[in-house]
């Protein structure tokens, strides 16, 4: 993996963890890939509003990572 890709993935993980930390139980209970797609759209909009170049956010990566975080929390 190139250094730039690794950095991008780390930034994406930071964003996902930040979002996850603001989710309540009702957000987590019915979490779907569609929710992850909405998160990606919101994040791209927020990046643009903040004057940042949006990353190539992947809804499937968001979904898989959040599901993984929920499973870790359940342990």
VENDA-V72187 format. One record per residue. N is the residue number from 0. RES is the residue in one letter. PSI is psi in whole degrees, -180 to 180 (999 if undefined). Layout:
BEGIN
n/res/psi
N/RES/PSI
N/RES/PSI
END
This chain:
BEGIN
n/res/psi
0/X/131
1/X/154
2/X/-41
3/X/-42
4/X/-41
5/X/-44
6/X/-41
7/X/-42
8/X/-38
9/X/-43
10/X/-40
11/X/-42
12/X/-42
13/X/-44
14/X/-46
15/X/-44
16/X/-40
17/X/-46
18/X/-47
19/X/-41
20/X/-19
21/X/0
22/X/139
23/X/179
24/X/-36
25/X/-33
26/X/-40
27/X/-37
28/X/-47
29/X/27
30/X/128
31/X/170
32/X/-34
33/X/-40
34/X/-42
35/X/-39
36/X/-41
37/X/-41
38/X/-43
39/X/-45
40/X/-45
41/X/-43
42/X/-41
43/X/-44
44/X/-45
45/X/-39
46/X/-47
47/X/-42
48/X/-31
49/X/1
50/X/16
51/X/149
52/X/118
53/X/144
54/X/169
55/X/72
56/X/137
57/X/113
58/X/-38
59/X/-39
60/X/-43
61/X/-50
62/X/-52
63/X/-41
64/X/-43
65/X/-40
66/X/-41
67/X/-44
68/X/-40
69/X/-41
70/X/-40
71/X/-41
72/X/-32
73/X/-19
74/X/999
END
